[in-house]
Amino acid sequence: MEYYSSVRRETLPYIDSLTDKDLNTIPDPERPEWTVAAILGHLIVEEAQHVGQIAYIRGIQRGFEG
C-alpha cells in the first residue's frame, strides 16, 4: 500500500495541473486518436475491467452459494 499511496500522492497533483491544452496533446504522432485525455480515460476503463475480472474470479472460487 505504501507504493500505491506514493504514486497517488504524485499523480493527483499532476492531473490537477493539466490544462485543456495539455489534455489535447498527442504524445505519439503515429496514434493521433490517443490524446492525453483519451489515455487517462482509457486507464480508468482498464482499471474497472480488471476489478470486474477479479470479482468474477473470486465468485468462481467461492461458488454460487458462497
mmCIF file as Biopython writes it, N, C-alpha, C and O atoms, coordinates in Angstrom:
data_model
#
loop_
_atom_site.group_PDB
_atom_site.id
_atom_site.type_symbol
_atom_site.label_atom_id
_atom_site.label_alt_id
_atom_site.label_comp_id
_atom_site.label_asym_id
_atom_site.label_entity_id
_atom_site.label_seq_id
_atom_site.pdbx_PDB_ins_code
_atom_site.Cartn_x
_atom_site.Cartn_y
_atom_site.Cartn_z
_atom_site.occupancy
_atom_site.B_iso_or_equiv
_atom_site.auth_seq_id
_atom_site.auth_asym_id
_atom_site.pdbx_PDB_model_num
ATOM 1   N N  . MET A ? 1  ? 0.811   -1.193  0.000   1.0 0.0 1  A 1 
ATOM 2   C CA . MET A ? 1  ? 0.000   0.000   0.000   1.0 0.0 1  A 1 
ATOM 3   C C  . MET A ? 1  ? 0.857   1.261   0.000   1.0 0.0 1  A 1 
ATOM 4   O O  . MET A ? 1  ? 0.419   2.320   -0.451  1.0 0.0 1  A 1 
ATOM 5   N N  . GLU A ? 2  ? 2.072   1.142   0.504   1.0 0.0 2  A 1 
ATOM 6   C CA . GLU A ? 2  ? 2.944   2.319   0.530   1.0 0.0 2  A 1 
ATOM 7   C C  . GLU A ? 2  ? 3.236   2.803   -0.887  1.0 0.0 2  A 1 
ATOM 8   O O  . GLU A ? 2  ? 3.219   4.004   -1.157  1.0 0.0 2  A 1 
ATOM 9   N N  . TYR A ? 3  ? 3.505   1.860   -1.791  1.0 0.0 3  A 1 
ATOM 10  C CA . TYR A ? 3  ? 3.770   2.240   -3.178  1.0 0.0 3  A 1 
ATOM 11  C C  . TYR A ? 3  ? 2.536   2.906   -3.784  1.0 0.0 3  A 1 
ATOM 12  O O  . TYR A ? 3  ? 2.644   3.944   -4.438  1.0 0.0 3  A 1 
ATOM 13  N N  . TYR A ? 4  ? 1.373   2.311   -3.567  1.0 0.0 4  A 1 
ATOM 14  C CA . TYR A ? 4  ? 0.115   2.879   -4.067  1.0 0.0 4  A 1 
ATOM 15  C C  . TYR A ? 4  ? -0.071  4.304   -3.550  1.0 0.0 4  A 1 
ATOM 16  O O  . TYR A ? 4  ? -0.393  5.215   -4.312  1.0 0.0 4  A 1 
ATOM 17  N N  . SER A ? 5  ? 0.134   4.482   -2.257  1.0 0.0 5  A 1 
ATOM 18  C CA . SER A ? 5  ? -0.033  5.809   -1.653  1.0 0.0 5  A 1 
ATOM 19  C C  . SER A ? 5  ? 0.948   6.811   -2.237  1.0 0.0 5  A 1 
ATOM 20  O O  . SER A ? 5  ? 0.598   7.967   -2.475  1.0 0.0 5  A 1 
ATOM 21  N N  . SER A ? 6  ? 2.167   6.370   -2.464  1.0 0.0 6  A 1 
ATOM 22  C CA . SER A ? 6  ? 3.192   7.244   -3.035  1.0 0.0 6  A 1 
ATOM 23  C C  . SER A ? 6  ? 2.826   7.671   -4.459  1.0 0.0 6  A 1 
ATOM 24  O O  . SER A ? 6  ? 2.936   8.844   -4.814  1.0 0.0 6  A 1 
ATOM 25  N N  . VAL A ? 7  ? 2.397   6.719   -5.254  1.0 0.0 7  A 1 
ATOM 26  C CA . VAL A ? 7  ? 2.004   7.028   -6.636  1.0 0.0 7  A 1 
ATOM 27  C C  . VAL A ? 7  ? 0.807   7.968   -6.639  1.0 0.0 7  A 1 
ATOM 28  O O  . VAL A ? 7  ? 0.760   8.913   -7.427  1.0 0.0 7  A 1 
ATOM 29  N N  . ARG A ? 8  ? -0.146  7.718   -5.775  1.0 0.0 8  A 1 
ATOM 30  C CA . ARG A ? 8  ? -1.340  8.574   -5.692  1.0 0.0 8  A 1 
ATOM 31  C C  . ARG A ? 8  ? -0.964  10.003  -5.302  1.0 0.0 8  A 1 
ATOM 32  O O  . ARG A ? 8  ? -1.484  10.961  -5.874  1.0 0.0 8  A 1 
ATOM 33  N N  . ARG A ? 9  ? -0.069  10.147  -4.335  1.0 0.0 9  A 1 
ATOM 34  C CA . ARG A ? 9  ? 0.379   11.479  -3.911  1.0 0.0 9  A 1 
ATOM 35  C C  . ARG A ? 9  ? 1.018   12.248  -5.053  1.0 0.0 9  A 1 
ATOM 36  O O  . ARG A ? 9  ? 0.874   13.467  -5.140  1.0 0.0 9  A 1 
ATOM 37  N N  . GLU A ? 10 ? 1.717   11.551  -5.923  1.0 0.0 10 A 1 
ATOM 38  C CA . GLU A ? 10 ? 2.381   12.202  -7.055  1.0 0.0 10 A 1 
ATOM 39  C C  . GLU A ? 10 ? 1.422   12.436  -8.224  1.0 0.0 10 A 1 
ATOM 40  O O  . GLU A ? 10 ? 1.518   13.451  -8.915  1.0 0.0 10 A 1 
ATOM 41  N N  . THR A ? 11 ? 0.511   11.512  -8.441  1.0 0.0 11 A 1 
ATOM 42  C CA . THR A ? 11 ? -0.354  11.550  -9.619  1.0 0.0 11 A 1 
ATOM 43  C C  . THR A ? 11 ? -1.455  12.600  -9.528  1.0 0.0 11 A 1 
ATOM 44  O O  . THR A ? 11 ? -1.692  13.335  -10.486 1.0 0.0 11 A 1 
ATOM 45  N N  . LEU A ? 12 ? -2.118  12.675  -8.403  1.0 0.0 12 A 1 
ATOM 46  C CA . LEU A ? 12 ? -3.254  13.598  -8.288  1.0 0.0 12 A 1 
ATOM 47  C C  . LEU A ? 12 ? -2.869  15.051  -8.542  1.0 0.0 12 A 1 
ATOM 48  O O  . LEU A ? 12 ? -3.569  15.730  -9.292  1.0 0.0 12 A 1 
ATOM 49  N N  . PRO A ? 13 ? -1.785  15.560  -7.950  1.0 0.0 13 A 1 
ATOM 50  C CA . PRO A ? 13 ? -1.402  16.943  -8.267  1.0 0.0 13 A 1 
ATOM 51  C C  . PRO A ? 13 ? -1.045  17.128  -9.743  1.0 0.0 13 A 1 
ATOM 52  O O  . PRO A ? 13 ? -1.317  18.176  -10.328 1.0 0.0 13 A 1 
ATOM 53  N N  . TYR A ? 14 ? -0.435  16.105  -10.338 1.0 0.0 14 A 1 
ATOM 54  C CA . TYR A ? 14 ? -0.095  16.196  -11.761 1.0 0.0 14 A 1 
ATOM 55  C C  . TYR A ? 14 ? -1.368  16.321  -12.600 1.0 0.0 14 A 1 
ATOM 56  O O  . TYR A ? 14 ? -1.461  17.190  -13.468 1.0 0.0 14 A 1 
ATOM 57  N N  . ILE A ? 15 ? -2.342  15.458  -12.340 1.0 0.0 15 A 1 
ATOM 58  C CA . ILE A ? 15 ? -3.593  15.507  -13.102 1.0 0.0 15 A 1 
ATOM 59  C C  . ILE A ? 15 ? -4.292  16.849  -12.888 1.0 0.0 15 A 1 
ATOM 60  O O  . ILE A ? 15 ? -4.816  17.440  -13.832 1.0 0.0 15 A 1 
ATOM 61  N N  . ASP A ? 16 ? -4.298  17.323  -11.652 1.0 0.0 16 A 1 
ATOM 62  C CA . ASP A ? 16 ? -4.920  18.624  -11.362 1.0 0.0 16 A 1 
ATOM 63  C C  . ASP A ? 16 ? -4.251  19.768  -12.111 1.0 0.0 16 A 1 
ATOM 64  O O  . ASP A ? 16 ? -4.886  20.782  -12.403 1.0 0.0 16 A 1 
ATOM 65  N N  . SER A ? 17 ? -2.974  19.607  -12.421 1.0 0.0 17 A 1 
ATOM 66  C CA . SER A ? 17 ? -2.234  20.687  -13.082 1.0 0.0 17 A 1 
ATOM 67  C C  . SER A ? 17 ? -2.425  20.713  -14.600 1.0 0.0 17 A 1 
ATOM 68  O O  . SER A ? 17 ? -2.033  21.679  -15.254 1.0 0.0 17 A 1 
ATOM 69  N N  . LEU A ? 18 ? -3.023  19.663  -15.166 1.0 0.0 18 A 1 
ATOM 70  C CA . LEU A ? 18 ? -3.172  19.592  -16.618 1.0 0.0 18 A 1 
ATOM 71  C C  . LEU A ? 18 ? -4.168  20.639  -17.122 1.0 0.0 18 A 1 
ATOM 72  O O  . LEU A ? 18 ? -5.257  20.800  -16.572 1.0 0.0 18 A 1 
ATOM 73  N N  . THR A ? 19 ? -3.777  21.326  -18.155 1.0 0.0 19 A 1 
ATOM 74  C CA . THR A ? 19 ? -4.657  22.309  -18.791 1.0 0.0 19 A 1 
ATOM 75  C C  . THR A ? 19 ? -5.394  21.641  -19.954 1.0 0.0 19 A 1 
ATOM 76  O O  . THR A ? 19 ? -5.089  20.506  -20.321 1.0 0.0 19 A 1 
ATOM 77  N N  . ASP A ? 20 ? -6.361  22.351  -20.527 1.0 0.0 20 A 1 
ATOM 78  C CA . ASP A ? 20 ? -7.045  21.823  -21.713 1.0 0.0 20 A 1 
ATOM 79  C C  . ASP A ? 20 ? -6.046  21.552  -22.833 1.0 0.0 20 A 1 
ATOM 80  O O  . ASP A ? 20 ? -6.161  20.562  -23.555 1.0 0.0 20 A 1 
ATOM 81  N N  . LYS A ? 21 ? -5.077  22.433  -22.966 1.0 0.0 21 A 1 
ATOM 82  C CA . LYS A ? 21 ? -4.051  22.241  -23.997 1.0 0.0 21 A 1 
ATOM 83  C C  . LYS A ? 21 ? -3.265  20.959  -23.729 1.0 0.0 21 A 1 
ATOM 84  O O  . LYS A ? 21 ? -3.006  20.183  -24.649 1.0 0.0 21 A 1 
ATOM 85  N N  . ASP A ? 22 ? -2.886  20.737  -22.466 1.0 0.0 22 A 1 
ATOM 86  C CA . ASP A ? 22 ? -2.167  19.509  -22.107 1.0 0.0 22 A 1 
ATOM 87  C C  . ASP A ? 22 ? -3.003  18.276  -22.437 1.0 0.0 22 A 1 
ATOM 88  O O  . ASP A ? 22 ? -2.496  17.305  -23.000 1.0 0.0 22 A 1 
ATOM 89  N N  . LEU A ? 23 ? -4.285  18.322  -22.083 1.0 0.0 23 A 1 
ATOM 90  C CA . LEU A ? 23 ? -5.163  17.170  -22.297 1.0 0.0 23 A 1 
ATOM 91  C C  . LEU A ? 23 ? -5.370  16.859  -23.775 1.0 0.0 23 A 1 
ATOM 92  O O  . LEU A ? 23 ? -5.635  15.714  -24.140 1.0 0.0 23 A 1 
ATOM 93  N N  . ASN A ? 24 ? -5.252  17.863  -24.614 1.0 0.0 24 A 1 
ATOM 94  C CA . ASN A ? 24 ? -5.417  17.664  -26.057 1.0 0.0 24 A 1 
ATOM 95  C C  . ASN A ? 24 ? -4.111  17.333  -26.774 1.0 0.0 24 A 1 
ATOM 96  O O  . ASN A ? 24 ? -4.097  17.147  -27.991 1.0 0.0 24 A 1 
ATOM 97  N N  . THR A ? 25 ? -3.026  17.260  -26.027 1.0 0.0 25 A 1 
ATOM 98  C CA . THR A ? 25 ? -1.730  16.916  -26.607 1.0 0.0 25 A 1 
ATOM 99  C C  . THR A ? 25 ? -1.752  15.474  -27.112 1.0 0.0 25 A 1 
ATOM 100 O O  . THR A ? 25 ? -2.350  14.594  -26.493 1.0 0.0 25 A 1 
ATOM 101 N N  . ILE A ? 26 ? -1.094  15.252  -28.239 1.0 0.0 26 A 1 
ATOM 102 C CA . ILE A ? 26 ? -0.967  13.911  -28.818 1.0 0.0 26 A 1 
ATOM 103 C C  . ILE A ? 26 ? 0.476   13.458  -28.583 1.0 0.0 26 A 1 
ATOM 104 O O  . ILE A ? 26 ? 1.378   13.880  -29.307 1.0 0.0 26 A 1 
ATOM 105 N N  . PRO A ? 27 ? 0.704   12.598  -27.575 1.0 0.0 27 A 1 
ATOM 106 C CA . PRO A ? 27 ? 2.072   12.205  -27.250 1.0 0.0 27 A 1 
ATOM 107 C C  . PRO A ? 27 ? 2.756   11.342  -28.313 1.0 0.0 27 A 1 
ATOM 108 O O  . PRO A ? 27 ? 3.979   11.377  -28.451 1.0 0.0 27 A 1 
ATOM 109 N N  . ASP A ? 28 ? 1.970   10.573  -29.059 1.0 0.0 28 A 1 
ATOM 110 C CA . ASP A ? 28 ? 2.529   9.687   -30.082 1.0 0.0 28 A 1 
ATOM 111 C C  . ASP A ? 28 ? 1.914   10.057  -31.431 1.0 0.0 28 A 1 
ATOM 112 O O  . ASP A ? 28 ? 0.769   9.696   -31.705 1.0 0.0 28 A 1 
ATOM 113 N N  . PRO A ? 29 ? 2.658   10.772  -32.274 1.0 0.0 29 A 1 
ATOM 114 C CA . PRO A ? 29 ? 2.110   11.214  -33.559 1.0 0.0 29 A 1 
ATOM 115 C C  . PRO A ? 29 ? 1.608   10.072  -34.454 1.0 0.0 29 A 1 
ATOM 116 O O  . PRO A ? 29 ? 0.780   10.293  -35.338 1.0 0.0 29 A 1 
ATOM 117 N N  . GLU A ? 30 ? 2.106   8.864   -34.226 1.0 0.0 30 A 1 
ATOM 118 C CA . GLU A ? 30 ? 1.640   7.723   -35.018 1.0 0.0 30 A 1 
ATOM 119 C C  . GLU A ? 30 ? 0.253   7.253   -34.583 1.0 0.0 30 A 1 
ATOM 120 O O  . GLU A ? 30 ? -0.377  6.445   -35.267 1.0 0.0 30 A 1 
ATOM 121 N N  . ARG A ? 31 ? -0.215  7.756   -33.454 1.0 0.0 31 A 1 
ATOM 122 C CA . ARG A ? 31 ? -1.551  7.406   -32.946 1.0 0.0 31 A 1 
ATOM 123 C C  . ARG A ? 31 ? -2.283  8.683   -32.545 1.0 0.0 31 A 1 
ATOM 124 O O  . ARG A ? 31 ? -2.480  8.943   -31.358 1.0 0.0 31 A 1 
ATOM 125 N N  . PRO A ? 32 ? -2.681  9.468   -33.522 1.0 0.0 32 A 1 
ATOM 126 C CA . PRO A ? 32 ? -3.265  10.783  -33.225 1.0 0.0 32 A 1 
ATOM 127 C C  . PRO A ? 32 ? -4.592  10.732  -32.464 1.0 0.0 32 A 1 
ATOM 128 O O  . PRO A ? 32 ? -5.010  11.735  -31.885 1.0 0.0 32 A 1 
ATOM 129 N N  . GLU A ? 33 ? -5.246  9.591   -32.459 1.0 0.0 33 A 1 
ATOM 130 C CA . GLU A ? 33 ? -6.511  9.482   -31.719 1.0 0.0 33 A 1 
ATOM 131 C C  . GLU A ? 33 ? -6.285  9.397   -30.206 1.0 0.0 33 A 1 
ATOM 132 O O  . GLU A ? 33 ? -7.220  9.572   -29.424 1.0 0.0 33 A 1 
ATOM 133 N N  . TRP A ? 34 ? -5.043  9.129   -29.799 1.0 0.0 34 A 1 
ATOM 134 C CA . TRP A ? 34 ? -4.721  8.972   -28.383 1.0 0.0 34 A 1 
ATOM 135 C C  . TRP A ? 34 ? -4.160  10.266  -27.800 1.0 0.0 34 A 1 
ATOM 136 O O  . TRP A ? 34 ? -2.946  10.447  -27.699 1.0 0.0 34 A 1 
ATOM 137 N N  . THR A ? 35 ? -5.064  11.153  -27.423 1.0 0.0 35 A 1 
ATOM 138 C CA . THR A ? 35 ? -4.646  12.366  -26.716 1.0 0.0 35 A 1 
ATOM 139 C C  . THR A ? 35 ? -4.360  11.994  -25.262 1.0 0.0 35 A 1 
ATOM 140 O O  . THR A ? 35 ? -4.679  10.890  -24.822 1.0 0.0 35 A 1 
ATOM 141 N N  . VAL A ? 36 ? -3.765  12.912  -24.533 1.0 0.0 36 A 1 
ATOM 142 C CA . VAL A ? 36 ? -3.530  12.672  -23.109 1.0 0.0 36 A 1 
ATOM 143 C C  . VAL A ? 36 ? -4.863  12.398  -22.410 1.0 0.0 36 A 1 
ATOM 144 O O  . VAL A ? 36 ? -4.938  11.510  -21.561 1.0 0.0 36 A 1 
ATOM 145 N N  . ALA A ? 37 ? -5.909  13.142  -22.750 1.0 0.0 37 A 1 
ATOM 146 C CA . ALA A ? 37 ? -7.235  12.920  -22.152 1.0 0.0 37 A 1 
ATOM 147 C C  . ALA A ? 37 ? -7.749  11.516  -22.460 1.0 0.0 37 A 1 
ATOM 148 O O  . ALA A ? 37 ? -8.292  10.848  -21.580 1.0 0.0 37 A 1 
ATOM 149 N N  . ALA A ? 38 ? -7.582  11.067  -23.697 1.0 0.0 38 A 1 
ATOM 150 C CA . ALA A ? 38 ? -8.044  9.730   -24.083 1.0 0.0 38 A 1 
ATOM 151 C C  . ALA A ? 38 ? -7.277  8.652   -23.323 1.0 0.0 38 A 1 
ATOM 152 O O  . ALA A ? 38 ? -7.856  7.647   -22.908 1.0 0.0 38 A 1 
ATOM 153 N N  . ILE A ? 39 ? -5.983  8.862   -23.144 1.0 0.0 39 A 1 
ATOM 154 C CA . ILE A ? 39 ? -5.162  7.889   -22.413 1.0 0.0 39 A 1 
ATOM 155 C C  . ILE A ? 39 ? -5.609  7.808   -20.958 1.0 0.0 39 A 1 
ATOM 156 O O  . ILE A ? 39 ? -5.756  6.712   -20.418 1.0 0.0 39 A 1 
ATOM 157 N N  . LEU A ? 40 ? -5.825  8.953   -20.321 1.0 0.0 40 A 1 
ATOM 158 C CA . LEU A ? 40 ? -6.284  8.951   -18.930 1.0 0.0 40 A 1 
ATOM 159 C C  . LEU A ? 40 ? -7.651  8.282   -18.807 1.0 0.0 40 A 1 
ATOM 160 O O  . LEU A ? 40 ? -7.886  7.526   -17.864 1.0 0.0 40 A 1 
ATOM 161 N N  . GLY A ? 41 ? -8.543  8.549   -19.739 1.0 0.0 41 A 1 
ATOM 162 C CA . GLY A ? 41 ? -9.846  7.891   -19.734 1.0 0.0 41 A 1 
ATOM 163 C C  . GLY A ? 41 ? -9.722  6.392   -19.908 1.0 0.0 41 A 1 
ATOM 164 O O  . GLY A ? 41 ? -10.437 5.623   -19.264 1.0 0.0 41 A 1 
ATOM 165 N N  . HIS A ? 42 ? -8.816  5.977   -20.778 1.0 0.0 42 A 1 
ATOM 166 C CA . HIS A ? 42 ? -8.593  4.551   -21.022 1.0 0.0 42 A 1 
ATOM 167 C C  . HIS A ? 42 ? -8.069  3.864   -19.759 1.0 0.0 42 A 1 
ATOM 168 O O  . HIS A ? 42 ? -8.443  2.728   -19.470 1.0 0.0 42 A 1 
ATOM 169 N N  . LEU A ? 43 ? -7.216  4.542   -19.019 1.0 0.0 43 A 1 
ATOM 170 C CA . LEU A ? 43 ? -6.701  3.971   -17.771 1.0 0.0 43 A 1 
ATOM 171 C C  . LEU A ? 43 ? -7.836  3.674   -16.795 1.0 0.0 43 A 1 
ATOM 172 O O  . LEU A ? 43 ? -7.830  2.643   -16.121 1.0 0.0 43 A 1 
ATOM 173 N N  . ILE A ? 44 ? -8.802  4.577   -16.725 1.0 0.0 44 A 1 
ATOM 174 C CA . ILE A ? 44 ? -9.943  4.370   -15.830 1.0 0.0 44 A 1 
ATOM 175 C C  . ILE A ? 44 ? -10.750 3.152   -16.272 1.0 0.0 44 A 1 
ATOM 176 O O  . ILE A ? 44 ? -11.149 2.335   -15.442 1.0 0.0 44 A 1 
ATOM 177 N N  . VAL A ? 45 ? -10.989 3.029   -17.572 1.0 0.0 45 A 1 
ATOM 178 C CA . VAL A ? 45 ? -11.746 1.892   -18.101 1.0 0.0 45 A 1 
ATOM 179 C C  . VAL A ? 45 ? -10.991 0.590   -17.856 1.0 0.0 45 A 1 
ATOM 180 O O  . VAL A ? 45 ? -11.592 -0.404  -17.449 1.0 0.0 45 A 1 
ATOM 181 N N  . GLU A ? 46 ? -9.696  0.583   -18.097 1.0 0.0 46 A 1 
ATOM 182 C CA . GLU A ? 46 ? -8.888  -0.623  -17.874 1.0 0.0 46 A 1 
ATOM 183 C C  . GLU A ? 46 ? -8.959  -1.059  -16.420 1.0 0.0 46 A 1 
ATOM 184 O O  . GLU A ? 46 ? -9.126  -2.243  -16.128 1.0 0.0 46 A 1 
ATOM 185 N N  . GLU A ? 47 ? -8.832  -0.105  -15.514 1.0 0.0 47 A 1 
ATOM 186 C CA . GLU A ? 47 ? -8.909  -0.411  -14.085 1.0 0.0 47 A 1 
ATOM 187 C C  . GLU A ? 47 ? -10.254 -1.044  -13.747 1.0 0.0 47 A 1 
ATOM 188 O O  . GLU A ? 47 ? -10.307 -2.041  -13.027 1.0 0.0 47 A 1 
ATOM 189 N N  . ALA A ? 48 ? -11.330 -0.479  -14.255 1.0 0.0 48 A 1 
ATOM 190 C CA . ALA A ? 48 ? -12.667 -1.016  -13.989 1.0 0.0 48 A 1 
ATOM 191 C C  . ALA A ? 48 ? -12.805 -2.437  -14.539 1.0 0.0 48 A 1 
ATOM 192 O O  . ALA A ? 48 ? -13.413 -3.296  -13.899 1.0 0.0 48 A 1 
ATOM 193 N N  . GLN A ? 49 ? -12.248 -2.682  -15.710 1.0 0.0 49 A 1 
ATOM 194 C CA . GLN A ? 49 ? -12.322 -4.026  -16.294 1.0 0.0 49 A 1 
ATOM 195 C C  . GLN A ? 49 ? -11.585 -5.036  -15.424 1.0 0.0 49 A 1 
ATOM 196 O O  . GLN A ? 49 ? -12.072 -6.146  -15.209 1.0 0.0 49 A 1 
ATOM 197 N N  . HIS A ? 50 ? -10.418 -4.654  -14.927 1.0 0.0 50 A 1 
ATOM 198 C CA . HIS A ? 50 ? -9.648  -5.578  -14.091 1.0 0.0 50 A 1 
ATOM 199 C C  . HIS A ? 50 ? -10.346 -5.841  -12.759 1.0 0.0 50 A 1 
ATOM 200 O O  . HIS A ? 50 ? -10.316 -6.964  -12.256 1.0 0.0 50 A 1 
ATOM 201 N N  . VAL A ? 51 ? -10.967 -4.824  -12.191 1.0 0.0 51 A 1 
ATOM 202 C CA . VAL A ? 51 ? -11.729 -5.027  -10.957 1.0 0.0 51 A 1 
ATOM 203 C C  . VAL A ? 51 ? -12.866 -6.014  -11.214 1.0 0.0 51 A 1 
ATOM 204 O O  . VAL A ? 51 ? -13.124 -6.888  -10.386 1.0 0.0 51 A 1 
ATOM 205 N N  . GLY A ? 52 ? -13.539 -5.885  -12.337 1.0 0.0 52 A 1 
ATOM 206 C CA . GLY A ? 52 ? -14.601 -6.816  -12.698 1.0 0.0 52 A 1 
ATOM 207 C C  . GLY A ? 52 ? -14.083 -8.232  -12.883 1.0 0.0 52 A 1 
ATOM 208 O O  . GLY A ? 52 ? -14.726 -9.192  -12.459 1.0 0.0 52 A 1 
ATOM 209 N N  . GLN A ? 53 ? -12.926 -8.364  -13.512 1.0 0.0 53 A 1 
ATOM 210 C CA . GLN A ? 53 ? -12.340 -9.687  -13.715 1.0 0.0 53 A 1 
ATOM 211 C C  . GLN A ? 53 ? -11.981 -10.335 -12.382 1.0 0.0 53 A 1 
ATOM 212 O O  . GLN A ? 53 ? -12.205 -11.529 -12.182 1.0 0.0 53 A 1 
ATOM 213 N N  . ILE A ? 54 ? -11.427 -9.544  -11.479 1.0 0.0 54 A 1 
ATOM 214 C CA . ILE A ? 54 ? -11.074 -10.062 -10.154 1.0 0.0 54 A 1 
ATOM 215 C C  . ILE A ? 54 ? -12.331 -10.507 -9.413  1.0 0.0 54 A 1 
ATOM 216 O O  . ILE A ? 54 ? -12.343 -11.570 -8.793  1.0 0.0 54 A 1 
ATOM 217 N N  . ALA A ? 55 ? -13.387 -9.701  -9.475  1.0 0.0 55 A 1 
ATOM 218 C CA . ALA A ? 55 ? -14.641 -10.061 -8.809  1.0 0.0 55 A 1 
ATOM 219 C C  . ALA A ? 55 ? -15.213 -11.349 -9.400  1.0 0.0 55 A 1 
ATOM 220 O O  . ALA A ? 55 ? -15.736 -12.190 -8.668  1.0 0.0 55 A 1 
ATOM 221 N N  . TYR A ? 56 ? -15.118 -11.503 -10.700 1.0 0.0 56 A 1 
ATOM 222 C CA . TYR A ? 56 ? -15.617 -12.710 -11.365 1.0 0.0 56 A 1 
ATOM 223 C C  . TYR A ? 56 ? -14.849 -13.938 -10.879 1.0 0.0 56 A 1 
ATOM 224 O O  . TYR A ? 56 ? -15.451 -14.958 -10.543 1.0 0.0 56 A 1 
ATOM 225 N N  . ILE A ? 57 ? -13.530 -13.838 -10.843 1.0 0.0 57 A 1 
ATOM 226 C CA . ILE A ? 57 ? -12.700 -14.966 -10.398 1.0 0.0 57 A 1 
ATOM 227 C C  . ILE A ? 57 ? -12.993 -15.301 -8.938  1.0 0.0 57 A 1 
ATOM 228 O O  . ILE A ? 57 ? -13.090 -16.473 -8.573  1.0 0.0 57 A 1 
ATOM 229 N N  . ARG A ? 58 ? -13.132 -14.274 -8.108  1.0 0.0 58 A 1 
ATOM 230 C CA . ARG A ? 58 ? -13.468 -14.519 -6.700  1.0 0.0 58 A 1 
ATOM 231 C C  . ARG A ? 58 ? -14.815 -15.233 -6.588  1.0 0.0 58 A 1 
ATOM 232 O O  . ARG A ? 58 ? -14.981 -16.117 -5.748  1.0 0.0 58 A 1 
ATOM 233 N N  . GLY A ? 59 ? -15.765 -14.855 -7.422  1.0 0.0 59 A 1 
ATOM 234 C CA . GLY A ? 59 ? -17.062 -15.523 -7.406  1.0 0.0 59 A 1 
ATOM 235 C C  . GLY A ? 59 ? -16.954 -16.989 -7.785  1.0 0.0 59 A 1 
ATOM 236 O O  . GLY A ? 59 ? -17.610 -17.842 -7.186  1.0 0.0 59 A 1 
ATOM 237 N N  . ILE A ? 60 ? -16.128 -17.281 -8.777  1.0 0.0 60 A 1 
ATOM 238 C CA . ILE A ? 60 ? -15.917 -18.675 -9.187  1.0 0.0 60 A 1 
ATOM 239 C C  . ILE A ? 60 ? -15.274 -19.462 -8.052  1.0 0.0 60 A 1 
ATOM 240 O O  . ILE A ? 60 ? -15.667 -20.595 -7.776  1.0 0.0 60 A 1 
ATOM 241 N N  . GLN A ? 61 ? -14.288 -18.861 -7.398  1.0 0.0 61 A 1 
ATOM 242 C CA . GLN A ? 61 ? -13.601 -19.550 -6.306  1.0 0.0 61 A 1 
ATOM 243 C C  . GLN A ? 61 ? -14.540 -19.835 -5.137  1.0 0.0 61 A 1 
ATOM 244 O O  . GLN A ? 61 ? -14.452 -20.890 -4.509  1.0 0.0 61 A 1 
ATOM 245 N N  . ARG A ? 62 ? -15.428 -18.907 -4.850  1.0 0.0 62 A 1 
ATOM 246 C CA . ARG A ? 62 ? -16.340 -19.063 -3.712  1.0 0.0 62 A 1 
ATOM 247 C C  . ARG A ? 62 ? -17.549 -19.926 -4.053  1.0 0.0 62 A 1 
ATOM 248 O O  . ARG A ? 62 ? -18.191 -20.481 -3.161  1.0 0.0 62 A 1 
ATOM 249 N N  . GLY A ? 63 ? -17.853 -20.035 -5.308  1.0 0.0 63 A 1 
ATOM 250 C CA . GLY A ? 63 ? -19.014 -20.809 -5.725  1.0 0.0 63 A 1 
ATOM 251 C C  . GLY A ? 63 ? -20.274 -19.966 -5.706  1.0 0.0 63 A 1 
ATOM 252 O O  . GLY A ? 63 ? -20.284 -18.844 -5.199  1.0 0.0 63 A 1 
ATOM 253 N N  . PHE A ? 64 ? -21.310 -20.512 -6.254  1.0 0.0 64 A 1 
ATOM 254 C CA . PHE A ? 64 ? -22.566 -19.779 -6.376  1.0 0.0 64 A 1 
ATOM 255 C C  . PHE A ? 64 ? -23.267 -19.595 -5.032  1.0 0.0 64 A 1 
ATOM 256 O O  . PHE A ? 64 ? -24.056 -18.665 -4.865  1.0 0.0 64 A 1 
ATOM 257 N N  . GLU A ? 65 ? -22.987 -20.462 -4.089  1.0 0.0 65 A 1 
ATOM 258 C CA . GLU A ? 65 ? -23.667 -20.407 -2.796  1.0 0.0 65 A 1 
ATOM 259 C C  . GLU A ? 65 ? -22.930 -19.504 -1.809  1.0 0.0 65 A 1 
ATOM 260 O O  . GLU A ? 65 ? -23.508 -19.108 -0.797  1.0 0.0 65 A 1 
ATOM 261 N N  . GLY A ? 66 ? -21.659 -19.168 -2.082  1.0 0.0 66 A 1 
ATOM 262 C CA . GLY A ? 66 ? -20.793 -18.592 -1.185  1.0 0.0 66 A 1 
ATOM 263 C C  . GLY A ? 66 ? -20.624 -17.407 -0.535  1.0 0.0 66 A 1 
ATOM 264 O O  . GLY A ? 66 ? -19.675 -17.255 0.234   1.0 0.0 66 A 1 
#
